[in-house]
Amino acid sequence: MTTLEATPAPPAPTSKEEQPRVVDTGNRRTGLYLLVIAVVWGVGYAFFKNHDTLARPFVQLNGLDKWFNHIRDNIQAAGLHNWFFHGIIGNGSTFINNHVIGELQGWLSTPSGGRPVPEVGWLGVVAIFTWIAYAVAGLRSAGLVLVGTLLFGILGYWQDSVDTVIITILAVVVSIVIGIPMGIAMARRPWVSAALTPVLDVMQTMPSLAYIPIVVTIFGPGATCALVLTVIYSIPPLVRITEHGLKSVSATTVEAAGSMGVTRSQLLRKVQLPMARRTIIVGVNQCTLAALSMAVIAGLINGPGLGGDVIYALANLNVGDGAVAGLLIVVIAIVLDRTTTAASERRERSQGSLGSVSSPGVMLVSVVLERLPRWASQDVRAPRRRPSPLMRRIVLLVTLVPVLVCVYLSHSYLDLAQFPSAWNVGGHLSNGINSLTNTIVNHVDTFTAGVKNAISYGFLNPLQSLLASTPWWLTAPVLLAISWVVGGLKPFLTTLVCEGVILGVGLWNDSMTTLTMTIVATVLVMIIALIVGVWIGRSRTADLVIRPILDALQTFPSFVYLIPALALFSSSRFTAIVAATLYAAPIAVKLVADGIRGVSATTIEAARSQGLTSWQMILKVQLPMARSSIALAANQGLLYVLSMVVIGGMVGAQSLGYLAISGFSQDNLLGKGINAGIAVTALGIMLDRTARAAANRGRT
């Protein structure tokens, strides 16, 4: 070992000569197989176009659609007398609506008890939120919460913003109560992990819109359905990260604790949970962001909050109102995420475990803050001298007095209960955005129409014709062959099962149309990712300028991306593709940039010493060596695109997304909407497993 490290020069030429041959041979073989598949596919398309495509009219129902409709009818009928649907689901839903969400709304956001205003007016709500932030996270977080809460009223959406906070916090609390014990069980019992991991895979692969028909069938539209839907979507990241945090605790530490005679319960409470706490906080933050991403979707099922405002704005093509409501969702995301992070940091510092700027805790917190704009981030500084616990309690009690005064005043005086209309600038901001949007659209409409037509006629239409107009019995084997060549046996088997599911629900043609939009958007994402990712990976200046923009874009809920896409391209399938590209590009750009930056400096210097130009350096050194990161970027970009393409059913995109939305908006199509959700999930799993296998091959 020492000899090889001390004399690296002799074997170097051999490895440089041999390694490219192996990689090139594999690439040539894969490329040859894909070429053969493409030729067979093209010939079959030419001879059998528009035969056996399994397309069926929008309103036509198959047996499975009718079966789901029948189940829905039975559930609704059972809701009147059945012990489970009436006694448990019905009464539980009523209790949550009236005595949990309804009570909180009556206290904080909606008129209550015959009053024209809630029990606690805007002044009291601002004071309470700010004091809680100060108590758990410190002065800076309190200032951020103060500004964020005031923006609820300044931008003209006080009630809906507070409702969004209520639903989000309730969903996060329920997710913590359910998710952390699940994560603990998965970390401590392998059989539990083996049983739940496939379920979590499906839950995380299923686009958020696909949950709605099933949940609405059981709970009906309304606040309870919105809460349940948000919890279901928010739990998987918390469970996975909790399991990861507990499994990451040093085995040496666990063995040392075991040698001291601690029980399993003591080991969990006194060793594993404290050491994994920072990782679990990351899971809580991701859970919070996932809950907020469902805020708009909850508006589709009459859930309270800002989601209804965004939906209404999209339906009326009002870009300004949608942008203002979407901005407030981003504000809530920043406030909640930053407050929970700061609360975790404060606890770590109080226990003396958060030391210098380079400590592991700060490094972990920086991962969380990647999803936030840099201007909202708070630098973690070296520990300062802090007041004693007794002094802090005294300060909290003293500051609680003006909070109670504000609560009393806002309860007693109408002017302090209703947010001052004179402060409301939301209407002016919305009008300004609409005016600016119209100006921009009028100047760029020719360009955007040209881009839309070029991509549609040059790429989208031919690909959709190939996928959707080729007989299913030819397209299905082609996709199987591609999964085998690109990924191997496991993706092949997964694709086989998923194709069976799609055929079984009777939505093959619609799935191929959705796949077309997904492929087109993913290609656009990777073009952007390669150009921008290489740029910021090679330039620190570009990284400092562009990365905060990427952080901000990752904070936006998915529905917000529909607003600019709708303004520029009107209602069409291409609008969904543009929104999906904007939504998925930031994560793909970051992954490519990290891969480029991760290329060894020694390798770069060696290549530079041979006289390579910048383009040669990129094409022959950095991109090939960052291949695994690029493959991972394609995998993540594809999944983000799929979830957004489905949501694009609201802005003119057809196929599975439109069917899923129609499933809960039209009674007779509920069964078809459920099947659309199943097909989307199968399509997502198929694409995910194939892309993941390709990424793993890229690492070898």
Order of alpha helices (4+ residues) and beta strands (2+ residues): alpha-alpha-alpha-alpha-alpha-alpha-alpha-alpha-alpha-alpha-alpha-alpha-alpha-alpha-alpha-alpha-alpha-alpha-alpha-alpha-alpha-alpha-alpha-alpha-alpha-alpha-alpha-alpha-alpha-alpha-alpha-alpha-alpha
